[in-house]
Amino acid sequence: MRWTVLDSPIGEFSVATDGTSVCGAHFGRVEAAADDPDHALAGQAVAELRAYFAGELTAFTVPVSMPRGSDFERAVWREMTRIPYGETLTYGDVARLVGDPGAARAVGVACNRNPVPVIVPCHRIVGAGGKLVGFGGGLPRKVKLLELEAGVALQHAWSGG
């Protein structure tokens, strides 16, 4: 696994690739991270993340792998990728979507264990009534990510594209 770090509006952000996919992301600098991508895939991941943070990309195309996680966590992570850009679901909504309506707290645990935050958008999951609760990267980062997406989504809606 090779880590690359980039500057972003939410601070340094590290992304890991394994040669075939993005397999990790971390808020902040990972000690072993390089400042320049040393592989085409890492370059693609960094370019897509930069475009995302600039409000120019609304859907990641870089391949992602998540080799660890329980079946439940994997189901939650799949649902995260289905939440449209600029929109949110509650932990309870996601619990219902994965077939366990009483598992809202377990959805929160799965969000916290998401190995590829931002690209797999756990920030799009909020508490009941839209309340901002818990986020592995800290609530200020979650707010910035949601504000970025909401602003871009509104701009696209107003401009018709």
C-alpha positions as a printed Julia matrix, in Angstrom:
161×3 Matrix{Float64}:
   0.0    0.0     0.0
   1.37   3.41   -1.01
   0.14   6.64    0.5
   0.02  10.03   -1.21
  -0.94  13.27    0.53
  -2.66  16.33   -0.92
  -3.66  19.68    0.48
  -7.4   20.28    0.54
  -9.95  22.7     1.99
 -10.33  20.27    4.92
  -6.58  20.07    5.59
  -4.08  17.5     4.47
  -5.73  14.36    3.14
  -3.9   11.09    2.49
  -5.0    8.47    0.0
  -3.65   4.91   -0.34
  -3.48   2.74   -3.44
  -2.53  -0.91   -3.81
  -1.66  -0.86   -7.51
  -5.19  -1.68   -8.71
  -7.48   0.45   -6.54
  -7.79   3.04   -3.81
  -7.81   1.05   -0.6
  -7.56   3.75    2.08
  -7.96   7.42    2.88
  -7.12   9.38    6.0
  -7.78  12.88    7.28
  -4.32  14.35    7.79
  -0.89  13.21    6.69
   0.03   9.57    7.01
   3.69   9.4     8.05
   4.72   7.29    5.05
   2.85   9.48    2.54
   4.63  10.98   -0.46
   3.79  14.46   -1.74
   3.73  13.32   -5.36
   1.88  10.3    -6.73
   4.31   7.57   -7.8
   1.79   5.52   -9.76
  -0.81   6.35  -12.43
  -3.65   5.17  -10.17
  -2.45   7.35   -7.29
  -2.24  10.26   -9.75
  -5.83   9.61  -10.84
  -7.02   9.47   -7.22
  -5.25  12.72   -6.35
  -6.54  14.43   -9.51
 -10.11  13.33   -8.78
  -9.88  14.44   -5.15
  -8.51  17.84   -6.19
 -11.35  18.21   -8.71
 -13.87  17.17   -6.05
 -12.54  19.71   -3.55
 -12.6   22.38   -6.29
 -16.29  21.64   -6.9
 -15.57  20.29  -10.39
 -16.22  16.58   -9.78
 -19.42  15.1    -8.38
 -18.74  11.38   -8.93
 -15.49   9.51   -8.42
 -14.44   7.01  -11.08
 -11.24   5.76   -9.47
 -11.56   2.07   -8.55
 -12.0    1.42   -4.83
 -11.48  -1.78   -2.85
 -12.44  -2.4     0.74
 -11.01  -5.8     1.63
 -12.0   -5.7     5.29
 -15.29  -5.24    7.05
 -18.25  -7.31    8.13
 -21.07  -8.08    5.71
 -23.14  -5.4     7.45
 -20.36  -2.79    7.14
 -19.88  -3.61    3.47
 -23.64  -3.21    2.89
 -23.54   0.19    4.6
 -20.51   1.26    2.56
 -22.29   0.22   -0.66
 -25.31   2.32    0.35
 -23.04   5.31    1.01
 -21.89   5.22   -2.61
 -25.53   5.39   -3.74
 -26.34   8.61   -1.87
 -26.49  11.3    -4.56
 -23.95  14.11   -4.47
 -25.27  17.04   -2.44
 -27.88  14.93   -0.63
 -27.98  13.2     2.74
 -29.66  10.23    4.38
 -30.05   9.55    8.07
 -28.43   6.65    9.89
 -31.95   5.22   10.24
 -32.59   5.55    6.5
 -29.43   3.59    5.74
 -30.3    0.96    8.35
 -33.64   0.42    6.6
 -31.95   0.28    3.19
 -29.6   -2.49    4.33
 -32.51  -4.45    5.79
 -32.04  -3.82    9.51
 -34.3   -0.91   10.55
 -33.18  -1.04   14.19
 -29.48  -0.74   13.38
 -29.03   3.03   13.13
 -26.24   2.99   15.73
 -24.5    0.13   13.93
 -24.64   2.25   10.75
 -22.79   4.94   12.7
 -20.12   2.42   13.69
 -19.8    1.3    10.06
 -19.43   4.95    9.0
 -16.62   5.37   11.5
 -14.89   2.28   10.11
 -15.17   3.43    6.49
 -11.62   2.93    5.16
 -12.06   5.36    2.24
 -13.81   8.5     3.53
 -14.77  11.24    1.06
 -14.56   8.88   -1.94
 -17.01   6.58   -0.14
 -19.08   9.47    1.25
 -19.86   8.7     4.9
 -20.18  12.47    5.4
 -23.56  12.26    3.6
 -25.08  10.33    6.5
 -26.6   12.48    9.24
 -28.59  12.01   12.41
 -32.37  12.0    12.71
 -33.93  15.23   11.5
 -30.75  16.15    9.62
 -28.76  16.67   12.81
 -24.99  16.65   12.4
 -23.62  14.02   14.74
 -20.34  12.16   14.83
 -17.75  12.05   12.1
 -14.35  10.37   12.13
 -12.78  13.43   10.53
 -14.45  15.81   13.0
 -17.69  17.72   12.58
 -16.03  20.85   11.11
 -14.76  18.72    8.19
 -18.19  17.12    7.75
 -19.78  20.57    7.61
 -17.26  21.74    4.99
 -17.86  18.67    2.83
 -21.64  19.02    3.03
 -21.47  22.77    2.33
 -19.2   22.17   -0.67
 -21.58  19.62   -2.14
 -24.72  21.64   -1.39
 -23.23  24.73   -3.05
 -22.17  22.82   -6.16
 -25.52  21.0    -6.37
 -27.39  24.32   -6.15
 -25.15  25.86   -8.79
 -25.83  22.92  -11.13
 -29.57  23.12  -10.44
 -29.66  26.84  -11.17
 -27.55  26.6   -14.3
 -29.41  23.57  -15.61
 -26.41  21.3   -15.63
